[in-house]
Amino acid sequence: MKAYILECRTNYKSYNRNVKMAIAANLFTQIGLGIFMTLYNLYLRDLGYSELTNGNVIAMTALAQAIFLVPAGFLSDLWGRKRVMALGAVLAALTLLGRSFFEGETTLIILAFGSGAFMAFIQVSMIPWLAENSTEKERVHLFSMHFAIMMAANVIGNLFGGLLSDVLSLFEIDSLTSLRLTLILGSFLYLAGILPILKMKESVRKQPKKILDKSQWRGKGKQWKLVFLFVGAQLIIGIGSGLVVPYLNLYFADRFQTSHSAIGFILSLGQGATAIAMIIGPAVVNKIGEVKAVVLLQLLSLPFLILTGITTNLYLAVVGFLFRQALMNAGNPIQMALMMKKVPDDKKGIANSLSQMAFSIGWATMGPVSTYIVAAYGSYWGYSIVFAITGCIYFIGAVYFLLVFGEKSTPIKKQPAAAS
């Protein structure tokens, strides 16, 4: 652990200013989002809305991301990453703020759609920005650090959000008001992400027109095929994830009657465990290659997923949740590094946006399904069923990734430098 921290510190010092500002922006936005997402489902419940409304709000957020990720990706490639991220940070923060004030169901659903759309602007631009401001040798470590910092920021948000809402209640502030004040704070912290974004420097993008011959068109076709293979992998995982991840706070509240601060603490532990798990990612890649590392981490998460779904013991549920969260998410930076390595520069933005879109489609379609199953079968069997379905889908996703990309990856130490 100490050696890895020292290595991260050394690597961080070697990164250029653009990368450092991107990391800072990620820190602010993810702390704010961590606060917001920990409590928003509970806020809707305090407003008197049903599980169905909760599912619709989450589905609309994911649907907006699915719709806007591709246009945002094209815009990011053509207009510039910095501009798109700055616009997204401001507008997403404003919609989050609106969701903290307004109470009408239709308004909340519209604002949820808006926040999902504008978050897509940052979502699709960040990974290509990091890739364009780093070398191939740096990327696995950089992406691991990026995702680890994202998880650490979520830890802070989860912890602070749950704790603050409970502390406010001690001052005779009702539950709804304490949740609302905490959500407002999270919105302003998200907005603070604009400050480091404005300090980034981006060169003017040139888009020369080229006339392609037949062999070049065939090359473009192979590039697009590769992009859509990555998209397929994200779609499968997104479908499984959409069944359980958005409702983990409700899972702990419904099955174990945990407090807001306890839920925030548990979710923060999950993000912290993920950040720690990402430490081993580059080491595993060096041993067995990117693809096998992703598949291994995903498969190792499945027993813990099933444990979380079937247990009635809070401590076992937390253990299962922590290991599932850590192992499943530890492969994300490896996948991103692999995609950014394989996909040419002029398609990095759209490749990332299509992949994120596919993942969001999974969340958008599975949200109502999950809430329906839980409402129909109760807090034990309902969650047990959705966790079991998710396990099957994750297994399919791991097999798909191995079959499609298994022969296209070698350990990092043996990789030749890619042409830029």
C-alpha positions in Angstrom: 0.0 0.0 0.0 2.7 2.5 1.0 4.7 1.7 -2.2 1.6 2.2 -4.3 0.9 5.6 -2.6 4.5 6.7 -3.2 4.2 5.5 -6.9 1.0 7.4 -7.3 2.6 10.5 -5.8 5.5 10.2 -8.2 3.2 9.7 -11.2 1.0 12.6 -10.2 4.0 15.0 -10.1 4.9 13.8 -13.7 1.4 14.6 -15.1 0.8 17.9 -16.9 -1.4 20.7 -15.6 -4.4 19.6 -17.7 -4.4 16.2 -16.0 -4.1 17.7 -12.5 -6.9 20.1 -13.2 -9.1 17.2 -14.5 -8.4 15.3 -11.3 -9.4 18.3 -9.2 -12.6 18.8 -11.2 -13.4 15.1 -10.7 -12.8 15.5 -7.0 -15.3 18.3 -6.5 -18.0 16.9 -8.8 -17.9 13.5 -7.3 -18.0 14.7 -3.7 -21.1 16.7 -4.5 -22.6 13.8 -6.4 -21.8 11.4 -3.6 -23.7 13.6 -1.2 -26.6 13.9 -3.6 -27.0 10.3 -4.7 -26.7 8.9 -1.1 -29.8 10.8 0.0 -31.9 11.5 -3.0 -34.0 8.3 -2.9 -34.6 8.9 0.8 -35.6 12.5 0.0 -38.2 11.4 -2.5 -39.6 8.9 0.0 -39.9 11.7 2.6 -41.8 13.7 0.0 -44.3 10.9 0.0 -43.5 9.4 -3.3 -43.6 5.6 -4.0 -40.9 3.2 -5.1 -42.3 3.5 -8.6 -41.6 7.2 -8.6 -38.1 6.6 -7.3 -37.6 4.1 -10.2 -39.0 6.5 -12.8 -36.7 9.3 -11.6 -33.6 7.1 -11.8 -34.8 5.7 -15.2 -35.2 9.3 -16.6 -31.7 10.3 -15.5 -30.2 7.2 -17.1 -32.4 7.7 -20.2 -31.2 11.3 -20.6 -27.6 10.1 -20.4 -28.3 7.4 -23.0 -29.8 10.0 -25.4 -27.3 12.8 -24.9 -24.0 10.8 -24.5 -23.6 10.4 -28.3 -24.3 14.0 -29.2 -22.1 15.1 -26.3 -19.4 12.8 -27.6 -19.5 14.3 -31.1 -19.6 17.8 -29.6 -16.6 16.9 -27.4 -14.6 15.7 -30.5 -15.5 18.7 -32.6 -15.9 21.6 -30.2 -13.4 20.7 -27.5 -13.3 18.7 -24.2 -12.9 21.8 -22.0 -15.9 23.7 -23.3 -18.1 20.7 -23.1 -17.0 19.8 -19.5 -17.5 23.4 -18.4 -21.0 23.6 -19.8 -21.9 20.3 -18.3 -20.6 21.2 -14.8 -22.7 24.4 -14.7 -26.0 23.1 -16.1 -25.8 19.8 -14.2 -25.3 21.6 -10.9 -28.3 23.9 -11.6 -30.5 20.9 -12.3 -29.3 19.2 -9.1 -30.1 22.4 -7.2 -33.6 22.4 -8.8 -34.2 18.8 -7.7 -33.4 19.9 -4.1 -36.0 22.7 -4.1 -39.0 21.6 -6.2 -41.5 18.9 -5.0 -43.9 18.3 -8.0 -43.5 14.9 -9.5 -43.5 16.1 -13.1 -41.0 18.8 -12.3 -38.7 16.4 -10.5 -38.8 13.9 -13.4 -38.0 16.7 -15.9 -35.1 17.9 -13.8 -33.8 14.4 -13.4 -33.8 14.1 -17.2 -31.9 17.4 -17.4 -29.3 16.4 -14.8 -28.6 13.1 -16.6 -28.3 15.0 -19.9 -25.8 17.6 -18.6 -23.7 15.1 -16.6 -23.2 13.3 -19.8 -21.1 16.3 -21.0 -18.5 15.7 -18.4 -18.9 11.9 -18.5 -17.9 11.6 -22.2 -15.1 14.2 -22.1 -13.1 13.2 -19.1 -11.6 9.9 -20.2 -10.6 11.2 -23.7 -9.2 14.3 -22.1 -7.0 12.2 -19.8 -6.0 9.9 -22.7 -5.0 12.9 -24.9 -2.9 14.4 -22.1 -1.0 11.3 -21.2 1.2 8.6 -22.8 0.1 5.0 -23.3 2.5 3.9 -20.7 0.9 6.2 -18.1 -2.7 5.4 -18.9 -3.4 2.3 -16.9 -2.0 3.9 -13.8 -3.6 7.3 -14.6 -7.0 5.7 -15.1 -6.7 3.7 -12.0 -5.8 6.8 -10.1 -8.7 8.7 -11.7 -11.2 6.1 -10.7 -9.7 5.6 -7.3 -10.0 9.4 -6.6 -13.6 9.2 -7.9 -14.3 6.5 -5.4 -12.5 8.4 -2.6 -14.5 11.5 -3.4 -17.7 9.4 -3.2 -16.6 8.1 0.1 -16.3 11.7 1.4 -19.7 12.5 -0.1 -21.4 9.4 1.2 -20.1 9.9 4.7 -20.6 13.6 4.9 -24.1 13.5 3.3 -25.5 10.8 5.7 -23.8 12.3 8.7 -24.9 15.9 8.0 -28.5 15.0 7.5 -28.6 13.2 10.8 -26.8 16.0 12.6 -29.2 18.6 11.3 -32.1 16.4 12.7 -30.6 16.8 16.2 -31.3 20.6 16.0 -35.0 19.9 15.7 -34.9 20.2 11.9 -37.4 17.7 10.4 -36.1 14.9 8.2 -37.2 16.4 4.9 -35.6 19.8 5.6 -32.3 18.2 6.7 -32.2 16.1 3.6 -33.0 19.1 1.4 -30.2 21.3 3.0 -27.7 18.5 2.5 -28.7 18.0 -1.2 -28.3 21.8 -1.8 -24.8 21.6 -0.3 -24.0 18.7 -2.6 -25.2 20.7 -5.6 -22.9 23.6 -4.8 -20.0 21.3 -4.4 -20.7 19.9 -7.8 -20.8 23.4 -9.2 -17.3 24.0 -7.7 -15.9 21.6 -10.3 -16.1 24.4 -12.9 -13.2 26.2 -11.3 -10.4 23.7 -12.2 -12.0 23.1 -15.6 -11.7 26.8 -16.4 -7.9 26.5 -15.7 -7.4 23.8 -18.3 -5.7 24.7 -21.6 -6.8 23.1 -24.8 -5.4 23.6 -28.3 -7.6 24.5 -31.2 -9.1 21.4 -32.8 -8.6 21.1 -36.6 -10.9 18.8 -38.6 -9.3 18.5 -42.0 -11.5 16.9 -44.7 -10.1 13.8 -46.2 -11.1 11.7 -49.3 -10.8 8.1 -48.4 -10.0 5.3 -50.8 -11.6 1.8 -50.5 -8.8 0.4 -48.2 -9.2 3.4 -45.9 -13.0 2.8 -45.7 -12.4 -0.8 -44.8 -10.0 0.4 -42.1 -12.7 2.8 -40.8 -15.2 -0.1 -40.8 -12.8 -2.2 -38.6 -12.4 0.8 -36.2 -16.2 1.1 -35.8 -16.6 -2.6 -35.3 -14.1 -2.4 -32.4 -16.0 0.5 -30.9 -19.3 -1.4 -31.0 -17.7 -4.5 -29.4 -16.8 -2.3 -26.4 -20.3 -0.9 -26.5 -21.8 -4.4 -26.2 -19.7 -5.2 -23.1 -20.9 -2.0 -21.4 -24.6 -2.7 -22.3 -24.5 -6.1 -20.7 -22.9 -4.8 -17.5 -25.2 -1.8 -17.4 -28.3 -4.0 -17.6 -27.1 -6.0 -14.6 -25.9 -2.9 -12.7 -29.2 -1.1 -13.2 -31.1 -3.7 -11.3 -29.3 -3.2 -8.0 -26.8 -0.4 -7.8 -29.2 2.6 -7.8 -31.2 1.0 -5.0 -28.5 -0.1 -2.6 -29.5 2.7 -0.2 -33.1 1.5 -0.2 -31.9 -2.1 0.1 -30.2 -1.3 3.4 -33.0 0.9 4.6 -35.8 -1.6 3.7 -34.2 -4.9 4.8 -32.2 -3.7 7.9 -33.9 -0.4 8.8 -30.6 1.5 8.9 -30.3 5.2 9.6 -29.2 7.8 7.0 -25.8 8.2 8.5 -25.3 4.4 8.6 -26.3 4.1 5.0 -23.9 6.9 4.1 -21.2 5.1 6.1 -21.8 1.8 4.4 -21.9 3.3 0.9 -18.7 5.2 1.6 -17.0 2.0 2.7 -18.0 0.5 -0.6 -16.4 3.4 -2.5 -13.3 3.2 -0.3 -13.0 -0.6 -0.8 -13.2 0.0 -4.6 -10.5 2.6 -4.4 -8.2 0.1 -2.6 -9.1 -2.6 -5.1 -8.1 -0.4 -8.0 -4.6 -0.4 -6.5 -4.2 -4.1 -7.5 -5.5 -3.5 -11.0 -2.3 -2.5 -12.7 -0.4 -5.3 -10.9 -3.0 -7.9 -12.1 -2.7 -6.5 -15.7 1.0 -6.9 -15.6 0.6 -10.5 -14.7 -2.2 -11.7 -17.0 -3.1 -8.9 -19.3 -6.0 -6.4 -19.5 -8.8 -8.7 -20.6 -8.1 -11.6 -18.2 -7.8 -9.1 -15.4 -11.2 -7.6 -16.1 -12.8 -11.0 -16.4 -11.2 -12.4 -13.2 -12.2 -9.4 -11.1 -15.8 -9.6 -12.4 -16.1 -13.3 -11.7 -14.6 -13.0 -8.2 -17.4 -10.5 -7.4 -20.3 -12.8 -8.1 -20.2 -14.9 -4.8 -20.3 -11.7 -2.8 -23.2 -10.4 -4.9 -25.3 -13.5 -4.2 -24.3 -13.3 -0.5 -25.6 -9.7 -0.3 -28.9 -10.7 -1.9 -29.7 -13.7 0.3 -28.4 -12.7 3.8 -30.6 -11.3 6.6 -27.5 -10.4 8.7 -26.5 -6.8 8.3 -22.8 -7.5 8.8 -22.7 -10.2 6.2 -24.6 -7.9 3.8 -22.0 -5.2 4.3 -19.2 -7.6 3.7 -20.8 -8.9 0.6 -21.6 -5.4 -0.6 -18.0 -4.2 0.0 -16.3 -7.1 -1.9 -18.8 -7.0 -4.8 -18.4 -3.3 -5.1 -14.6 -3.4 -5.0 -14.0 -6.3 -7.3 -16.6 -5.4 -9.9 -15.6 -1.8 -10.2 -11.8 -2.4 -10.1 -11.9 -3.5 -13.7 -13.4 -0.2 -15.0 -10.1 1.7 -15.4 -8.6 -1.3 -17.1 -11.4 -1.4 -19.6 -11.1 2.3 -20.2 -7.4 2.1 -20.8 -7.8 -0.8 -23.2 -10.5 1.1 -25.2 -8.4 4.3 -25.3 -5.4 2.3 -26.5 -7.3 0.4 -29.2 -9.5 3.2 -30.5 -7.9 6.0 -32.7 -7.9 9.5 -31.4 -10.6 10.8 -33.7 -13.0 8.3 -32.3 -12.1 8.3 -28.6 -14.8 10.7 -27.6 -17.6 8.9 -29.5 -16.3 5.5 -28.4 -16.5 6.6 -24.8 -19.9 8.2 -25.2 -21.4 5.2 -27.0 -20.1 2.9 -24.2 -21.5 5.2 -21.5 -24.7 5.4 -23.4 -25.0 1.6 -23.5 -24.4 1.5 -19.8 -27.1 4.1 -19.2 -29.6 2.3 -21.3 -29.1 -0.6 -18.9 -29.9 1.6 -15.9 -32.8 3.3 -17.7 -34.5 0.0 -18.7 -33.9 -2.0 -15.5 -34.8 0.7 -12.9 -38.6 0.2 -13.2 -38.1 -3.6 -13.5 -36.2 -3.7 -10.2 -38.6 -1.5 -8.3 -41.6 -3.6 -9.6 -40.0 -6.9 -8.5 -39.2 -5.5 -5.0 -42.7 -4.0 -4.7 -44.3 -7.3 -5.8 -42.1 -9.7 -3.7 -41.1 -7.6 -0.7 -37.8 -6.5 0.8 -36.4 -10.0 1.2 -37.4 -12.0 -1.9 -37.6 -9.0 -4.1 -34.0 -8.0 -3.5 -32.9 -11.6 -3.6 -34.4 -12.1 -7.0 -32.9 -8.9 -8.5 -29.5 -9.7 -7.1 -29.6 -13.2 -8.5 -30.6 -11.9 -12.0 -27.8 -9.4 -11.8 -25.3 -12.2 -11.0 -26.4 -14.1 -14.1 -26.1 -11.0 -16.3 -22.6 -10.2 -14.9 -21.5 -13.8 -15.7 -22.7 -13.4 -19.3 -20.8 -10.1 -19.5 -17.6 -11.6 -18.3 -17.8 -14.5 -20.8 -18.6 -12.0 -23.6 -15.6 -9.9 -22.7 -13.3 -12.9 -22.7 -14.5 -14.3 -25.9 -14.5 -11.0 -27.8 -11.3 -9.5 -26.6 -9.4 -12.4 -25.1 -6.9 -12.8 -28.0 -6.4 -9.1 -28.4 -4.7 -8.3 -25.1 -1.2 -8.9 -23.7 0.4 -8.0 -20.4 1.3 -4.3 -20.2 5.0 -5.1 -19.8 5.1 -6.8 -23.2 3.1 -4.2 -25.1 4.8 -2.3 -27.9 4.3 1.4 -28.0 1.2 2.3 -30.0 1.5 4.8 -32.8 -0.2 8.0 -32.1 
